[in-house]
Amino acid sequence: MDVTSYIDYRRITPDKMLKGKSMKRRSFSLFFILMAIMGFSRHSTACTNMIVTSAASADGSVMITYTCDGEFHPHLRHIPAADHELDEYIEIKDWQGNIRGRIKQVPHTYAITNLMNEHQLVIGETTFTGRDELQNKDALLHYWQLMRLALQRAKNAREAIGVIAGLVEEYGYFSEGESISIGDKREAWLMEIIGPGPGGKGAVWVARRIPDGYICAHANKSRIGEFLLDDPENCLYSENVIDLAVKKGYYNPESGEPFNFSNAYCPATPQKLRYTATRVWSIFRKCAPSKEWSADYHRGVKGAEPYPLWIKPDKKLSLKDVMGIMRDHYEGTVYDMTKGVDAGPFGTPNRWRPITWNIDGVDYTWERPISTQQTGFSYVSQSRSWLPDPIGGVLWFGVDDTYFTCYIPLYCGINDIPESYARGNMGEFSTDSAWWVFNFVANYSNLRYSQMKEDIQAVQKELEGKLISLQPAVDMTAKKLFEEDTDLMISYLTDYSRTHAEMVVERWAELGNYLIRKYNDGYTQTKKGRPVETGYPESWLRDVLKQRAEQFELESWNEDSVETQMPY
């Protein structure tokens, strides 16, 4: 992702421009607050979203998942609600700090923690790129700015769509194609948007409401195909959505074929489908295993039927179920990334970038899983209509690889965040940073993945299980406080979210120390501290022998005199 602009959140009015070194320092810090809150980097164009409607979830909550994938160090941030002057503006600057333009501020903005606001509205995204020629670099607003502004200005998903549509109409849309998940405490929508081309006005977009009782998934590929033009309760779109496709030659209305947004603005290729649709397929196969989900489409078989935009799961999904789905490497399928010579002797599903390579003129690609080592942060959100907003909205937030993270609950009513999740940078390892603590454990596990994952997941299960079990009691206490003293309720939720997050980080740091001690120099240490030889799995040893058996074979010229145990 090309980061070329950001928002300066300082207040500016026509008759009062902020000046001086202190203001420059403030602008600099606010820039990084924006980038950290949104969690985006130059490589965060590979994300995965899942949408679960209220009637498809076990507890009745609307859930959104988001993995923000890229090699970067995220910072968790909280922006408080604020009132603004009628003549205030927000400056939009490029990466070098040059002012590109400004937009009007609204009288009141809502509080945000990461990508959930105080009204339980939550937003996630995946970049589908689409047609390069439609990017309008003369426009003002990037998608992550639109997401943040929508969270600050909207109370529900429909309002958020309206905010985004209104902003791009007035100020223009800079980014490539984006699929945006938007959920509130009652509805969930998928909005897809792309530019009109250089010098064009506004943006091209369509938004569809996911029917209650169904789930949706998207992963770097436009998913909205055909849609009704006369169903405003369930489908919204820009006026130019078909006209521009006709003008550009992406769609011929005389063909007799119905208009298809994805075909027009994000045409499929075998490589794109392998990279994107495999993740959607895997989410669907896990949620509805009773159906046969063909691999043909995500393998790029010509003429294969695309996967539906939404499906009904076989059973209602719990919070724990959804967390598990986001930890997928295609285990149990022919694409299982923990199997084969490419997984190494200890079955690691991680594949080092680049994801594609060429040997002897032939192009190859690794699988792209849902769970990947270069995730910056991820979340699973809950928006619950039966609870007051400060209590009903919970962002289960995790840093680094989803497979080896531990999700912490951040209630949307909190007014501060755990410090270790707001510290650190890519240039310096630090145990004060939650991201580095989790990153260390995940990276160290690659030495002996299949063995260490048992230890890591045991702690993960213990901590997440405890936090999920505590949620009803925390909700009940907070609801009682809400009725008596809302300020005390906010303090309670903030303290709970912060202290338990820091407890998780401390426990994870202890886990890292334990792994170093237990798995040292190729041995596995017993509880009594004695190193034990565990060697390699037989299946991998057989693969080695297929290539160079003669090198490793021992001749039995005098078996009785050969020591069977080698010294250290």
NULUMDREN-428598 format. One record per residue: residue in three letters; x, z, y of N, C-alpha, C, O in turn. Coordinates in steps of 0.1 Angstrom, whole numbers, plus 5000, padded with zeros to 4 digits. Atoms other than C-alpha are relative to their C-alpha. Layout:
N
alaXZYXZYXZYXZY ...
// end
This chain:
568
met500850004988500050005000500950005012501850085013 asp499250014988501449905034499450105010498350075016 val500549914990501050205057500449965013501649965017 thr499750054987500850065091499350075012499650045024 ser500749934989498550295111499550134996499450164984 tyr500549875003497350645113499250055012499249995023 ile500949944989495050865134500850125006501350204999 asp499549894993496351095161498850095003497950045011 tyr501249924998493851385161500050085013499050155015 arg500149934987494751525195498949955008498449835007 arg501150044992492051525220500549925012501549975019 ile499650074988492351265247498849965008497849925002 thr501150044992490051185276500649915011501849925014 pro499550094990490350915302500750065012501750005017 asp499449934988491251165330501050104996501650175004 lys499049905004493551385309500849954987500449974976 met499150055011496351225288501050114997501650175006 leu499149905004498451465268501449955001501749844997 lys498650044998502151455277500950114996500550224993 gly499049905002505451625270500550004986499849954977 lys499449995014507651705240499150074991499150044979 ser500849925009505251965226498949914994498549924982 met501150095004502551695224500649904990499949864980 lys499450095009504951455207500250074986500050014976 arg499949935012505751715181498750024993498650014981 arg501349985006502051785176499549874994498949874983 ser500450125005501351415171500749974987500149924977 phe499250025012504151395145499450084988499250024977 ser500549925011502751685125498649964996498349964984 leu501350045003499251565127499949874992499149854983 phe499850125008500351225113500250044986499549984977 phe499849965014501651395082498850084994498650074982 ile501249945005498551605079499049904995498449914984 leu500850115005496551285077500449944987499649934977 met499550075012498751125051499950104988499750064977 ala500049915011498851445031498650034995498350044983 ile501449975004495151515032499449884991498849904981 met500550115007494351165020500949974988500449924978 gly499150015012497351174996500549874997500949844985 phe499650145003498350815000501449985002502050045011 ser498650044998501750654997500049854999499049794998 arg499850155001503150304997499749954986499649834984 his500250055013502550294960498750054994498550054981 ser501249935006499150454956498849894999497749925003 thr501050105003497250134947499649994986499049894981 ala500350005015496750234911499350134997499950224991 cys500749885002494050494909498849984991498449864988 thr501150015009491150574886498950105004499150215007 asn501249934996487650694895498950004989498849904982 met501249995009484750824874498950065008499150165016 ile501249944993481250894887499050054990498649974981 val501049945009478851124869498850055008499050145017 thr501149964993475351164882499450134995499850184984 ser500549865004473451494881499350014987499650104979 ala500750005013471251404851500949964989500549974977 ala499050035011474351294832501050114998501850104989 ser499149895001476151624837499350124993498150134995 ala500649895007475651934816499450105009498450175005 asp500549894991475152164845499149955012498750035020 gly500850064990473251924868500849975013500249935023 ser499250034988476151874893500349855000500449784989 val499450134998477251534907501550024999502050105006 met498549995001480851484897500749875003500249764999 ile499250124997483451244910501450044996501950154998 thr498649985003486951214896500949905008500449795011 tyr499150094993489951064914501550044997501950154998 thr498649995002493551014904500749925011500649805011 cys499250074990495750934934501449974995502250064996 asp498850025007498550764917501149935009500849835016 gly498950054992501950694933501150105000500950224998 glu498849915000505450834935500150065014500850015023 phe500049934987504951074964499750154998499250194987 his500349865001504651444971498850035009498950035021 pro501249974992501151534982500050145007500650235001 his500249874994500251815006498550025001497849945006 leu501449964999496851985003499850055014500650135019 arg500349964987495252035037498550035002497749984995 his501449974996492152185053499949975015500750025023 ile500350024985490752055086498750075003497750044997 pro501249924996488252295102499049915007499349815013 ala501050074991484952185118500450025014501150125018 ala499649994986485252125155498949935008498249845004 asp500950064990483152045186500949925009502049965012 his499250094992484351765209499249975013498049975014 glu500550044987483851655245499449864998499749784989 leu500750135001481551355251501049885002500749774997 asp499150114996484451145265501350014992502349954997 glu498850005009486951215237500249884992499249814988 tyr499750125008488750945218501050044990501750144991 ile498949985010490950935187500949885000500549764999 glu499050114999494150735190500449954986500550034977 ile499550065012495150495162501449955002501549865011 lys498650054998498850445159500649944987500149964976 asp499350065012501150245136501150104995501250215001 trp499049915006503950395115501150045010501650155009 gln499049974990506350385144499550085012500350125021 gly500549924989504050575167499449925011499049985021 asn500550084990502850285187498550005000497949994989 ile501450005000499250305198499449864998499749775005 arg500750135003497150025183498649995005498149885007 gly501350004995493850135196499450145000500250234997 arg500649875000491450415199498549984997497949884999 ile501450005004487950505186499350125007499950225010 lys500849894994485150725201499950114990499750104978 gln500249885008485051075189498550045000497849995009 val501449955001481651235179499950145005501050215005 pro500249874995480251555193500550114991501050224995 his499749895010480851755161500649934987500049844982 thr499450055013483051695130500050124990500250234994 tyr500249905011482651875097501450044994502349964995 ala498749955007485352075078500249924988499349884980 ile499650075012487251905051501150084993502050134999 thr498949955008489352035022500449894991499549854982 asn499650125007491251745007499049895002498949845013 leu500950114998488551485001498550054997497749974993 met501349945000485451715001499750075013500550145018 asn500349944987483651825032499050124997498650154986 glu500849875001481552145039498649984995498050084992 his501350025005478351975029500049944986499049894981 gln499950045014479551894993500149854999500149804988 leu499850155001480151525002501549984996502450055001 val498750025005483151394983500249854999499349774996 ile499750155000484951054984501349984992502350064993 gly498850045007487550884961500149855001499249785006 glu499950144998488850534959501049944989501850014983 thr499050085006490750264940500149875007499149815011 thr499750134993492349954955499849894990500549894980 phe500150125008491249624940500649885005500749784999 thr499350104993493149414964499249875003498949845015 gly500950124997490949104959500749885004501849854999 arg499450134995491748794979500950045012500550095022 asp499049974989494948835000499749945013499950005023 glu500350074988493748585025498950065009498750025020 leu501149934993490848815035500550125008499750195015 gln499649884992493049095049500149965015500749865018 asn500050024986492649125086500950105007500550215010 lys499149914994495749275101499950025015500650105021 asp500349984986494349245136499050115002498850165013 ala501149895000491649505127500750135002501950155001 leu499549874996492049875135500150104989501150174988 leu500149895009491050085106500349974985499849874980 his499750015014492450135071499050084992498250164998 tyr501049945008490350255042500150155000499150225000 trp499949865001491850605041499550075013499150185013 gln500649954987490950655078498550005000497950095004 leu501450005001487450545071499450114991498450164994 met500549905009487150785042500050145007499050215006 arg499949884993488351075063498950015011498350125013 leu501050004989486150985093498650014994497750085000 ala501349985007483150955069499850144996498750204998 leu500149865004483851305056499750095012499050195011 gln500249924988483951435091498749985007498350065015 arg501250044992480851265103498749994992497649974998 ala501250025009478451245073499750134992500650204988 lys500449895009476451505054499749964986499750044977 asn500350055014475551285024500649864998501149805007 ala499450135004476550965006499449895008500249805013 arg500650114992474050735024500550005014500849905020 glu499449994986475250865058501449955000501949895009 ala498650045001478850815047500149845000501049795007 ile500050155000478150445039499749955013500349855018 gly500350054986476550405073501150025010501349945018 val498849984991479550565090501049904998501549845008 ile499050105003481950335073499649865005500449795011 ala500450134996479850025079500049995015500449895021 gly500150014985479350115116501450005006501649925016 leu498750004994483050185122500749864998501449815007 val499450135002484249855106499449895008500049805012 glu500750104992481649665125500550015014500749905021 glu499649994986482849805158501649985002502049935011 tyr498550004999486649835151500849914990502049894992 gly499350095009487449615122500650074988500950194989 tyr499549955013488749665086501349944997501449824996 phe498750055002492449635081500549984986501249894983 ser499549995013492949705044499649894991498949804995 glu500450095011492749505012498750054994498050144999 gly501349965006489749534989500150144994501150184988 glu500149865005488649884980498750034993497649984997 ser501249955006486250044956499950155003500950225001 ile500049874995485050374970498850084994497750044995 ser501049915006483250654951499550095010500350155017 ile500649914991480850854972499050094994498050034989 gly500949925006479051154959499550125009500450175016 asp500549884993476851434974499350084989499550064977 lys500649915010474751704958498849944993498250014984 arg501250065007471951464948500349864995499749814985 glu499850145003473251104947501549974999502450045003 ala498650055001476350904938499949855002499149784996 trp500050144997477250564951501449944998502450014998 leu498750085000479950294946499949905011499049825011 met499950094988480850104978501249924998502349974996 glu498850085001483149804976500149925013499149865018 ile499850064986484649655008501349925000502349954994 ile498850094998487049375018499949945013498849935019 gly500050064987488049215050499449865001499249804991 pro500550134998486748895065501049895003500749785005 gly498950094997490148735070500550025014499850085022 pro499449984987492448715101499049965011498449855011 gly500850024989490548745133498550014998497750005007 gly501449985003487248805116499450135005500150225009 lys500749884995484649055126499550094989499050044978 gly500549915009483749365107500650004986501949994985 ala499550005014484049365069498949944991497849934995 val500950045010482349235038499850124990500850174984 trp500249885009480749515016498750004994497749944998 val501249985008478149614991500150144995501250194991 ala500049865006477149964979498750014991497649974995 arg501149985009475050054949499950144995500950214993 arg500249865005473550384939500050004985499349924978 ile500049985014474350494904498750074995498450185000 pro501249945004471050564886500250144994501250164987 asp499849875006470550924877499950004985499149934979 gly499950005015471450994841501149914995501349904983 tyr499050105004474250734841501350045006501450125015 ile498749994995477950724847500649875004500149764999 cys499350134996480250464863501550035001501950155002 ala498649994999483950404863500649885007500149775005 his499350124994486350184883501550035001501950155004 ala498649985000490050134883500849875004501249794996 asn499350114994491649884907499549864997500249764997 lys500750135001489149604900498650025005497950115001 ser501449994995485949534918499050004988499249924979 arg500949985011483049634896498649965003497849944993 ile501350044997479949534914499849854999500549775005 gly500250145003478649204901498749955008498849945020 glu501350044994475049084908499350125005499550235001 phe500849894994472749294930498849955007498749835011 leu501350044994469249294944500250005015500850095021 leu499950014986468949184980498850075007498850085020 asp501249944994465549364986499750144994498650174991 asp500249875006466149714972500950105008501850165003 pro499249914991467449935001500150144995501050214999 glu499849875005466850254982501250014991501850124989 asn499050005010469450154957501249915002502249914996 cys498950104997471549874972500149975015499049945021 leu499750034986473049835007501149905001502049904992 tyr498950104999475249545019500149955014499249965022 ser499850064987476649365049499349875001499149814991 glu500850124998474849075064500849874995500249774991 asn499250115003477748845057500549994986501349904982 val499449995013478348935021499949874991500949844984 ile500150135007477148595007500549895008501249805004 asp499650114991477648375037501549985001502049865001 leu498550024999481448445039500549944987501449854987 ala499650065012481748365002499749854999500549784994 val500350144999480048035007500949935009501449825005 lys499150074991482147955037501449984995502049884998 lys498750005005485348035019500149924987501249904982 gly500050085013484347834988500150094988500450044977 tyr500049915011484148144966498749994992498650034980 tyr501350005007480448084957499349875005499249845017 asn500950114997478247774956498650034996498250034985 pro501449975003474647854960499249894993498149924987 glu500750115007473647514946500450004985499849924977 ser499650005015475247604912498950064991498950034979 gly501149945007472147794902500350134994499550204989 glu499649875004474148094894499850115010499950085022 pro500249904990473248424910501450055006502450045000 phe498849964994475748564935500650124993499850224990 asn499349895007478348804920501150045009502149975011 phe499049954990480349014944501450004994502449955000 ser498749985006483249084920500649864997501849844999 asn499550145003483548714909500549935013501549865013 ala499650074988483648604945501250065007502149995011 tyr499049944992485948854961501150074992502150114998 cys498949945009488048984931500049934987499749994977 pro500050085013488348704905500950064990502050114993 ala499249945011489648824871501149914996501049794996 thr498950075007492948724855500350094988500050214988 pro499749925012494148834821500950125003500750234998 gln499249894997496849054836499350115008499550235005 lys500849914992494449214861499150084991498950204992 leu501049935009491949294833500850104991500350214989 arg499249915008494649444811500350135007500350235002 tyr499649894992495749664839498950095004499150215006 thr501149934994492349774851498850034990498450144989 ala501249995008489449714826500250094988499350144982 thr499749925011491249894798499650155003499250224994 arg500449864997490750224816498550025001498050124996 val501549995000487050154822499550004986498650094982 trp500450015015486650064785500350134994499450184986 ser499749885006488350384775499150125004498750204996 ile500949904995486150604797498649984993498050074989 phe501350035006483050424783500050044985499050094980 arg500049985014484150454747499950154997499450204987 lys500049855002484650834751498650065004498250154997 cys501349954995481350884769498849954991497850024990 ala501150065008479250664746500649944987500649824985 pro499350055013481050644712499049944990499449874981 ser501050065009477750544695500049855002499549784992 lys500050154998478150194710501349944997502450014997 glu498850075003480649944700500549935013499949845018 trp499450064988482849864730501149904996502249944993 ser499050115004484649534724501250015009501150045021 ala498850004992488249514736500249865006501249845014 asp499850144996487849134743500249995015501049925020 tyr500050024986487149174780501350055006502049985014 his498849944994490049404788501349944995502449965000 arg498950085006492349194766500149865006501049785003 gly499950134993491548894788499549884992499949774994 val500550115008489648694761499049915009498149975015 lys500950094992488048394779498650004996498349994984 gly501450005003484348414782499450144995498250154993 ala500549875005484148784771499150065010499350045022 glu501049944991481248984786500750125007501250215001 pro499549884992482349224814499250134996498150124992 tyr500749875003481549594809499050025011499249995023 pro501149974990478349714827500550095010501550165009 leu499649914989478649884860499850144997500650235001 trp500349865004477050194846499550014986498949914981 ile500649985013476150334812499450144999499750235007 lys500649875003474150624798500950074989501050014978 pro499249935010476450874780499250054988498050084989 asp500749955012475550984745499650145001498550184996 lys500449864997475451344757500450035014501249975020 lys499749974987475551514790501450065001501850134991 leu498549974999479151574802500250135007499650155018 ser499649884993480551914810501249985009501849875008 leu498850014992483251984835501249984992502149904995 lys498950015009485652034807500149864993501249814992 asp500150135006484551704791500749905010501549825006 val499550104990485351514823501550025003502249925004 met498549974998488751684828500749934988501849874990 gly499450055012489551574792500149845001501149784997 ile500050144999488551214799501149955010501749845007 met498950044991491051194828501450034995502350005002 arg498749985006493851294804500249904988500749944978 asp500150095011493550984783501249905000501649855011 his499050105002496350764769499649904989500549844982 tyr500650095010494050564746500350064986500449994976 glu499849935013494750824718498849964990497749964994 gly501050035010492950724686499649864999498749824991 thr500350145000492850354694501249924996502349984994 val498950085003495050064685501049995012502149945011 tyr499150004988496450104721500650135003501250155013 asp499549864999497450464715501550005005502449954998 met498650004994500550514738500950114994502150114998 thr499249905007501750804717500649954987501350034980 lys499550065012502450574688500949885002500949825012 gly499250125000504950304680501450035005501750145010 val498649984996508650254688500150025015501050095019 asp500049984985507850244725499750145004500050185015 ala500349864997506750604723501250094997501250215000 gly498849925003510150714711499850094988498750094982 pro500249915011510750974684499050115001498550164991 phe500949894998508551234700498749965006498050045013 gly501350044996505551024709499650025015498550065017 thr500449994986505651024747499249885004499549775001 pro500950114995502850814763500649945013500049845018 asn499550054987504950764795500849884998501749874989 arg499250125000506350424802500649995014499849995024 trp499450004987508850394830499849865007499849765000 arg500250124993508250134857501249925001502349985001 pro501350084997508149844863499249994987499750004976 ile500950005011505149814841500049864993499649854981 thr499850135006505849444835501449964999502250005008 trp498650055001509049274824500049864993499149824987 asn499950145005510348934813501350004991502450044996 ile498950025009512648864783499949864994498949824989 asp500050145005513648504774498949925004498349844997 gly501050084994511148364797498650034997497649975001 val501449955003508148554783499750135007500550225008 asp500449884992506248804804499350104990498650064981 tyr500649895008505249144788499550115010499950125021 thr500549894992503449444801499750134991499250114980 trp500449875006503049814791498550025002498049965011 glu501449964997499549954788500150095013501050165016 arg500149924989498350124819498950114997497750074997 pro501049905003496550454810499350075011499750045023 ile500649934990494250674829500950115005501150135017 ser499049894997496750964828501449945001501849884991 thr498650064998500150864842500950095007500550175015 gln499149904995503251044851500249995015500650095021 gln499850014985503350914887498850035008498749995020 thr501149954991500051074898500550105010501250195006 gly499749904989500451254931499150124999499650234998 phe501049895002497251454928498849944994498649824994 ser501350045005493851434912499050115002499450225004 tyr501149894999490551614913498849964991498649844988 val501450025006487251654895499150095009499350215010 ser500949934990484551744920498750044993498249984984 gln501449965004481251934915499250025013499750095022 ser500949984989478451904940498750044994498149974986 arg501149935007475552134931498950035009499050125018 ser501150004991472252104948499350145001498650175011 trp500849885001470852444937500750125007500250235007 leu499249904993473552644956500249975014500249855018 pro499750034986474252684993501349925000502249934992 asp498950094999476752425004501450074998502250014991 pro498649955001479852655008500350044986501550054982 ile499849965013479352764972499849884990500649874980 gly500350105009477952454956501149894998501249844987 gly498950105001480852224963501350064996501850155002 val498749955006483952274942500949884997500449794990 leu499050105003487052054941501050064991501850154994 trp499049965010488952114909501249915002501249804998 phe498950074995492352014922501250024992501550134987 gly498849995008495551934903501149915006500849815012 val498950084995498951794912500849954988500850014977 asp499250075010501151554892499149954989497949944990 asp500750065011500251414858498850084995498850204993 thr501349945004496651484848500150074986499550174984 tyr499949955014497651544812500750145000500350224992 phe499349875000499951834821499850085013500750165017 thr500349924988498351964853499050114995498650124984 cys501049905002496052274855499149995013499650025024 tyr500950014989492952224877499650145005499350234998 ile500449884993492252494903498849985008498649875013 pro501350024993488852554919500250035015500750135019 leu500049984985488752504957498549985005498049875005 tyr501450004995485252594970500049935014500949955022 cys500050074988484252374999499750095012499850045024 gly500249914989483352675020501350085005501250165014 ile498749934996487052795022500549965014500249855018 asn499450044987488852805055501550005000502249995011 asp498550005001492452815042500349954986499549964977 ile499650055013494352675012501350074995502050135003 pro498849935006497052804988501349935005501449815006 glu498850054993500452775005500949914991501449814996 ser499150085008502352634975499649864998500449774995 tyr500550135001500152334975500149925013499849805014 ala499750064987501052255011501449995004501849965015 arg498649994998504752285007500849894993500249834983 gly499150095008507652054996500049865005499249815013 asn499950144997508851704999500849934988501450004980 met499350075011510351434976501550025000502150004990 gly498550004998513851484989500750134995501950134994 glu499449875003514351844977499250074990498050114992 phe500749925010513352024945499950145005500850205010 ser500349864996511752364952498950064992497950004990 thr501049935008509952614931498950065009498050125004 asp501149964990507952704963498949905001497849935006 ser501050114999506152374959499349994986499949984976 ala500850025013503252354933500349874994500449864981 trp499750135006503951984929501350004992501349944981 trp498750005007507552034920500050094987500650064977 val500149925012506652314895499349934989499849934978 phe500650085010504252094877500849884996500849844984 asn499250125002506451794880501250034990501549954982 phe498949965009509351984863499550014986500249964977 val500549985014507252084833499749874994500149844982 ala500350135005505951734829501249924996501249854986 asn498850085002509351574832500850054988501349984980 tyr499249935010511051824809499449974986500149964976 ser500750035013508451754782500449874994500249854981 asn499750135005509651404778501250004990501449914982 leu499049985010512651534758499550014986500149954977 arg500649985014510451634729498550025002498050135000 tyr501450004995506951544740499050064989498350154993 ser501049965010505051594707500050154997499150214993 gln499849865003506451944703499650095012498950195011 met500249924988506352074739498549995004498050095010 lys501350014995502851944745499150114994498150155001 glu500849905006501452204722500150135008499150205010 asp499849884991502952484743499449995013498850085019 ile500550034987501952324775498450015000497850075009 gln501450005000498352264765499450134996498250165000 ala500549875003497952614752499850085012498850155014 val500149934987498652754786499049935009498250005016 gln501050074993496552484802498650044996497750075005 lys501349965005493652564780499650155004498550185007 glu500349864997493952934786499650025015498750095018 leu500249994986494152904824498749935005497949995011 glu501250074996491452644829498850064993497750075000 gly501149935007489252814803499550125008498450155009 lys500349874993489453144822499449965014498450035018 leu500650034987488752974856498649944999497749985007 ile501350055003485752784842499050114996497950115001 ser500849895004484453104826499650095012498650155012 leu500249914988484753294859499049945010498550015018 gln500750074989482853034879498550065001498250085013 pro501449944998479253174872500050135008499250165016 ala499949874993480353524883500449985014499950055023 val499550024986482153394914498849945008498649985019 asp501250064993479053184923499050115003498550115014 met501049894998476753484919500450095011499650135019 thr499549914990478953714940499949935014499549995023 ala500050074987479353444967498649985005498349995017 lys501450024995475553374968499450135005498750135015 lys500549874994474853744973500650035014499950075023 leu499449984987477353765001499549905010499449935022 phe500650104991475853445016498750055006498550035018 glu501349944995472553625020500250125009499350155017 glu499849884992474153925036501049985011500850035022 asp498950024990477353815055500749884996501649884988 thr499450135003478453455055501550005003502349944996 asp498550004997481853535071500750074988501850034984 leu499449945012482553775042500049914988500949924980 met500050095011481453515018501149905001501849874991 ile498950104999483953265032501350064997502250004991 ser498849935003486653525031500250024985501350004979 tyr500049985014485753594995500449884992501349884983 leu499750125006485853234984501449955003502149904994 thr498650044996489053165003501050084992502050024987 asp499149915007490753464988500049964985501149964978 tyr500150035014489553374953500749874997501649864988 ser499450135002490653004956501550015001502249954993 arg498550004997494053084970500750094990501750044984 thr499249925009495053374948500049954986501149964979 his500050065013494053204916500849874999501449844989 ala499150125000495852884926501450044999502249994991 glu498649965001499053074932500350074987501450064982 met499849945014498553264899500349894990501249904981 val499850125009498352924881501549955002502149924992 val498750054998501552804898501150104995502150054989 glu499049905006503453124889500049994985501150004979 arg500150015015502253094853500749874996501349874985 trp499450135004503352734852501650005002502349944994 ala498549984999506852824865500550084989501650054984 glu499649925012507053084837500049914988500949924979 leu500150105011506052804813501249915000501849894989 gly498850095000508952584825501250084995502050024988 asn498849915005511452874819499950014985500950014978 tyr500249985014509952924785500449874992501149884982 leu499650135006510352554776501549984999502049934989 ile498650025000513952544786500750094989501650054983 arg499549905010514652854764499749954986500649954977 lys500450045014512652734734500649874995501049864983 tyr499650135004513752374734501449975006501449905017 asn498650014993517552394741500949934990501149964979 asp498950075007520252154730499549944986500349934977 gly500550065012517951984704499550094989499150054979 tyr500549905010517052304686498750055005498350045017 thr501249934996513852494686500250154997500550194986 gln499649865001514352864692498850084995497750064999 thr501149925006512353114671499750125010500450145020 lys500449894992510653424686501250105000501350185010 lys498949905001513753624675501249945007502350015007 gly498950064992515953384695501049924991502149894996 arg499150075008517553204666499649855001498549814999 pro500350144999517952824670499849944986500549974976 val500450065013516352614642500149855002499649805012 glu499950154999517152244635498649954996498049984985 thr501250065003513952044637500149854998499249784992 gly499850145002515351694638499049905006498449935016 tyr500950104995513351384642498849974989499050004978 pro501150035009509951274627500549894990501249804993 glu499650095010510351084594499649855003500449765000 ser500550134997508350784607501049935010501349815008 trp499050064991510950734635501349974993501949874996 leu498850025008513850774611499949884992500949814990 arg500250125008512450504590500249875009500749775004 asp499950114990512250274621501549985002502049865003 val498650014998515950354627500749934988501549844990 leu499350065012516950264591499749854998500449784992 lys500350145001515149934593501049915008501249805005 gln499150074992517649834620501550014996502249924996 arg498649985003520949994609500250104989500950204990 ala499949915012520550164575501450024995501850134992 glu498750005006524050074564500950095008501950155002 gln499149924992525650254593499850154997500850234997 phe500349855002523950594585500050044986499950164983 glu500149965014523950584547501250074995502350034999 leu498949925006526050844529500249964986499349964978 glu499750035014527850734497500250134992500850224996 ser499949885008527450994469501149994990500949984978 trp498950015009530950974455500350134993500950134982 asn499849875006531051344447499150105005499450195014 glu501049924994527851524454500250155000499950225009 asp499849865002528851864441501050065011500950185014 ser499049944991531751894466499649975015500350025024 val500450034986529851774497499150115006498150155000 glu500849894993528552044521498749945005498749835011 thr501350054996524851994527499650055014498849995020 gln500249954987524952194559501249985009502350035005 met498950024991527152084588500150125009499150175013 pro499849894991528652354610499649965014499549845017 tyr500350044986527752374647501149935006501149905018 
// end
